[in-house]
Amino acid sequence: MKTLIKPKMLKENDCVATVSLSWGGAGLLPARYNHGKKQFEDSFGVKIIEMPNSMKTQELYDDPQLRLNDLMEAFKNPEIKAILTNIGGSDTIRLLQYMDEEHFRVIRDNPKIFLGMSDTTANHFMCLKAGLSSFYSPSTMFGFGENCGIPEFIQRSVKQTLFSANTIGKLTESSYFIVDKVRWDDKNDTYRQRTKSDGWHYIQGSQKVQGRLIGGCMEVLSMINGTKLWPELSEWENTILFIETSEDMPSPATLSYFLRNLGAQGILNKIKGILFGRPGGEFKAEQTVEKEKWLEKYQDFDKYLLKVCKEYGCTDIPIVTHMDFGHTVPQILLPYGIMTEIDPVNKTITFLENAVE
């Protein structure tokens, strides 16, 4: 993988723009958006502004170019130091039909922090194609909009990753995760139940490896596979692939189909390791049985990861699962292109460099 441009770090009083690049959730649920906005401002001392179309709803679906216009304007505006996506969705890829080399040049010539997750994977690969390191992270409404405050785990990751030019170092694990569903209402003050974590699972590997981070949401990676956003095979050399699944809760077998495609392309034989986020899903408080079945099912993701890697002769690469990123809360920030070390013996993952300048 080529070395990516690192954006400038965030500072107090900096201006952060929010954008809706997929679903118009901020406009449909403004109370939730404003809750996340206020928590982000209060926690990190920055000022959030909305881009012109970020609070629209149906118009964003009808005319995807409005979303792309907001993204380009945010990159071009020198007063804006970071761009935060409001929420994911399912059709960010529709922006690609309007993009040409000029759009990628705008991103490359105006490097700044870009944040988001899920369907935003497509935007991260736009940044990747342009040569800019971006950040797989919580969004305004999910994670940063968590009820009763942004979890300390997220706050610490943001400050280490975006507000400091020091080497990030060894990653820490969260002692809990959240999947219990509550309404996104006017107050957003219902404290969501925490489920005790059994830690990250180091399921394969016997030696340290190093590589540069690349990845995203499995379903979105499948959508961009084969488009101009998809990296050439040589660009997967010496990378560490991170994967997570959406709130649609795809089956472990679906993961195997995705992995076999990567194997058929030769990608599995290029990468140095795999990081897999804890599978996402949300359950109402009364859905105790359903939640227990889900907790049992997600153990099967480990089995399919091992199975497909064995099919393609990748039995030595380290694989770490049940990690704190993706569609459960809290999440750690993952900088694209950052040099990362997996030590399966001592069970550590380390970011070996700074993510911002």
N, C-alpha and C positions, 0 to 999 in steps of 0.2 A: 504494500500500500504506500502511496505517495505521502510525504509529510504535508499535513494540512496547516493552513493559516490559523493561528490562535487569535481570538478577539481580545480586546482590551478588557481588563477586569472592571467590575461594577464598583461604584463608590456611593456613599450616602448622597442623597439629593439628585442622583442621576434620574433621567427620564426613561421609563420602560413603556413600550407600546404593547397594547393587547390587540390580537388579531383573531378573527374567526375564519379559518382556512378550510373548514369542513362543515359540520353541522352548525346551524345558527342557534345554538343553545343559550348563548349569552342574552340574546334578544328575547327568547322564549321564557327564560327563567332569570330575569334581571336581578332578583333578590339573591339568588345563589352567586351570580357573577359579582355583584357588589360586595357580598360577603368575602369571596376570595380576593377581590381587589383590595379591600381594606386590610385583610390579614397580611397580604403580601407587602403592602406599603408600611404597615405598622411593624412588621417583623424585620424588614431589611432597610428601612429608612429611605425608600425611593419614591418617586412620583409616577403613577401610572396614568397614561392617556389612552383613549380609545382611537383607533384608526377609523376613518369615515364610515366604513361599512361593517364594522365589527359587531354592531348591535342589531343588524338586520336579521331577518329570519328567512322567509320563503324566497326573497330576492337572491339570497346567497346560493340557494339551490338552482334557481332558474338561470342565473348568470354567474358561473364560476369565475369569470374574469374580474368581477368585483373583488373577489378574495385575493386574486393575484395582484391586482392594483394596490390593495392595502399592503401586501407583503413588499412590493417593490418600493412603495412610498416610504415605508418604515425603514428599509435598508438605505434609501437615499438621504433621509433626513439626518443631518449631522448632530442634531440635538438628542436624538434617540440613541441610547447606548445598549439597549437590549430589546428583544422581541419575545413576547410570551403568548403562546396560543391559549385560547380560552377553553377549548374542549376538542375531543376527537370527532369521530363520525365514521363515514364509510366511503366517501367519494372525493377525497383530496386529489386523487390521481387525475380527476377531470381537469385540473389546472394545467396539466402537462401539455394538453393540446394547444394551449395558447403561448407556450414558452418557446423562445428561440435563444440563440447564443447571447443576445443582448441581455436577456434576463439573468443568465448565469454570470455575465460580466458584471452586472450591478451588484450581485451578491459578493463576487470575488473582490471587487474594487471598494466595497464598503463593509469590511468585516466587522461584525458585532455579534454579541451573544444571541443565540436563537434557542428557545426552549419549548419543549412539548413532548407528547408521547402518543401512542396508539396510532390513529390514522395519520398523525403528523410524521410518522416514519417516512412518508413520501416526500415531505418537505426537507427532512434531514438528508435524504439522498439527493435532493436538489442542491443543498449546501455542499454535500460531499462531491458532487460532480463539479461544482464551482471551485472546490479546493478549500472550503472553510470548515473548520471544526465546529460542530454544534453540540447540543446537549439533550440527551434523552432524559426527560424530567417530568415531574408533575405539571399539571396545567392549572390555569386560574380556578376552574370550577371543580377539578378533581385533584386532591392532594393539597394544593395551596388553599382550596376552599373547604378543607376538612372541617366538620362540625367542631365547635369549641376550641378552635385554634390550630395552627399548623403544628404537627407533631415535632418535637425537639429533634428527632432523628433527621427529618427533612431539613429543618433549619440549619443544623450543623453541616449537613452535606452541601447546602447552598453556600454557606459562608466559606467553607474550605475550598469549594470548587470555583466560585464566581467572584468572591471578594478578596482573594489572596492570590498572589503570583508565586507562592511557595509550592514546593513539591507536595502533592496531596498525601502520598504515603499509603499505609495499610488501611484497608477498608474495615469498618465495623459492621456487625450484624445487629438487626433489631431483635429485641426480646419478644416481640409480639407482631401480629398483623391484624388487619381489619377487613372483614368481608360482609359484615352485617348491614343490611340495607335499611335506610330510613329515608323519609321524604326530604327532598330539597325544597324547603318551605321558606316562609318569610323570615324565620328566626335562625334556622340552621344551628340550633342550640341543643339538639339531642345528642348526648354523648354516645358514640357508637362502641359497642362491645369489642374488647380486645381478645384475640385468641393467642394463646401462648405458642411461640415458635419453637420448633425443635432444632433450629439452626440450619445453616447451609449444608447441603449434602455433597460431599466430595466423593463421587461414585466411580471415578476412573482416573487413572494416571499415577505415575510413580516418580516423575521427575519434574523439576521446575521448567516452565516455558515462559517465553515473552512474545508479545505480539501487540498489534494496534487494534483498538476496539472498532467493531462495525456490527450493525445489526438493527433490531427493532421488533415490531409486532409481526408475528408470523403471517397473519392473513394479509397484511399490507405488503410485506416482502413478497408474498405470492403474486399480488397485483402488479407490482413494478417489475417483477422478473420478466426479462425479455424486452423491456422498454429501454429508451436511451438513458434512463437513470441507473440501470443495472450495470455494475462494474464489470470490466473485462476480467477474464479468468486470472490473468497475471496480477491484477490488483488485489486478489484475495490472498496472495502469498504473504505468509507471516502475519496473519491477522488472528484476532480472537473474536469469535462470533457470539454476540449476545442475542437471545431470543426470548420473547414472551408471547402469551396468547391473550386474546381479547376477552371482554365480558360475555361474548357469545358462548364461551366455554366449549371450544372445539374438543373433540375426543382425542385421547392419546394416539389413536390410529391415524387421525388427520395429521398429527405431528410427524408420524413416520412417512406419510406421503410427501410432505414438504422436505424432509431430510433426504429422502431418496432422490428427489429432484436435484438437490445440492450435490449428492453423490454422483449422479449421472453427468452433471456438468463438470465434475472434477474438483468442485469447491471443497468438499470434505477432506480431500487429500492435500489441500493447500493450507488450511487453517491450523493454528497451533493449539486451540482449545475452544470449549463451548461453555458459556454461562447461560443458565436457563432461569428465568424469573418464575416466582411462584404463580401457578395458574390463577387467573382472575375469575371472579364470579361474585354475585351478591345474593344474600338470603335474608328474608324477613325474620324477625325474632322468633316467630312461631314455627319456622321451617327447620326445626332441630334435626329431624331425620334426614332431610335433603342435604343439609350442611354436612352431616356426618358421612353420608355417601360420597359427597364431593371430596371431602378430605381423604377418604379411602382411594377414590379414583385417581387423584392427582399423583399418588405414588406410582401409578402405571406409566406416567410420562418418563420416569427414570428408566423403566424397562425398555421402552421404545427407543430412547436415546442410545442406550447400550446396544440394542439389537441392530439398529441401522448402521451405527459406527462399525460394528463387527462385520456387517455385510460388505462394507467398503474398505476393510482392512485398517480402520482407524482405532485400533484397540489401545494405543498408547497415549492418545491425546487426553489431557485432563478435562473432565466434565464436572461442573459444579451446578447443582440445582437448588430449587426452593429459595432462590435469592430474592432480596428486597428491591425489586424494580418491576414496573409494569402495572397491572390492573388490581393490585392490592395496595393498601396504605399501611405503613409509610414506604417511601421509595428513596433510593439513592440516585444521585445524578450520574449519568454515564456520558463522558465526553468522547465524541467520535474521534478516532485517530490517536487517542492517548496511549502511550506505551504502558502496557499492563503486564504484570507477572502473576502467574498462578503457581502456587506451591502446594501440590496435593499432599505432600508428606506432612508439612507443618500446618496445613489447612489455612492458608492465608492467600488473599488476593491484594495486590498492591499496585497503585497507580504510581509509576516511577518518575513522573514529571508533573509540572504545573499544567493547568488547563487554560489559563488566561495569562496575558502579558501585563 
